[in-house]
């Protein structure tokens, strides 16, 4: 017999008091695809199933926030506000939840309070019922304004405690933090285990401890399946009295995602924690999303679907390790991964044990890479400086004076902030609104938020210049084809994630060329090879260095031909006969900002330009007093290690 769960809008056990049952928050529309295929699910792939999902009886459906604001603008040419309105319309009976990154809203930097308040206002107005507010550092000062804004709107405030493992993150720490969230008016509390590290014992101890000590809020456990322990943790959480757990419908579940909805529902069936969800509807959802996932298979990494228990030992999420590997490969130091993993532990301790999630994972990870490559704190990216100054918030454990001095210099005391980071920001709403109106791009207040939060990509979107990227089915070649990556790189240079092969596309093409039948001495002009890969044949035209687009691949089989120039990084312009001291690039990266002009007088240690490497800003400083004799690079140019950037005479 199927037990129908009452529609949450009418009567929810969390609103009406616990009935011993467990609620389910379904994550398929936000965290599931964010964790498994880079947040790429398009609105039209959600629409056909929404009315069915509305009948299942979920406590809530998380469907907005996190990266679902950024990605539609950047990669899908879709308006995130339109998605919210559509889901609201088609799911009138289900509570809609969004993840709000506290003062960072839906990005990775602090916004002024007026933008935060406007965002919460319009998100609620367009349909968000539950605001899940979190700060990676658990700095209540960062959570304060967004939490109050949610209460002001009359929406459900679900404040989070971010879970991580460290000597300061004890069970007592979590219980105290949850009690504090109680006091500040939370309607429910989420234990947010974003890296999937919580053990069954920890889940039990924290939830039981909070409830036994008079905790008033219902508790929701959000954990990823990364460690492989999460199903067990959910069981122990149930025994401790958890009220809601978070799951994904099975086609996108497990691995870096979350436990499968159907599995959890079935596991609790006929127990005191029975979820009461409609299993038949869940199976219909499963069939639907099985088909949808195929459209995004170019983004799914096999290793992301398997558990990685090593995370609880070193606490480094799998996604972060693959980032580190590619950063080290870029710097031609792939063999130093073990040293970097070891260094991460030291850097994290020195930084006061921030959890290893974005953006603090990036600060710790890149600093560790730099320390291994160039010596401990010899190179310090801007982001590390900002973190140590307190611009991200208060670190969980204090940072020692020695480390502060090493990173900020002898005058560190003047640089460190003790106020709430957003206190340093001026209001922005009126300025952004005026700018947008002057550009003739204002249609509604929600546009101002698109522009204020993502000034570049938001503006591109509002101007109608954004472009939707491919999906697996629209790629010009089969998804598992060795040249697909090269095609993607050339058509969608901004598309950084395609998990087809560990190999470099240039290497794959080289291998294909080596297996080509006609191998001759290198000619003067372009040369065309017939290359057969599997069942398909291609004409590959290779241009000698310095001539033509580098390489062209044309499909010579029956399918329509499509040309794709494949280009490697352009080398820095050759240095002329200018005399002086060469300032060289310490690593592979992209020129982000040039702060001086040719002919300008500069002082020793003055910042000349900013090199973006490993997604972080690195200052290139002048080795001495002098004049900028020549600037050898342009903004956006990719430079290699030891390329000459400019000359100081
Ligand atoms: Co998550």
Boltz pocket constraint, residues with backbone or C-beta under 6 A from the ligand:
constraints:
  - pocket:
      binder: B
      contacts: [[A, 31], [A, 193], [A, 194], [A, 222], [A, 224]]
      max_distance: 6.0
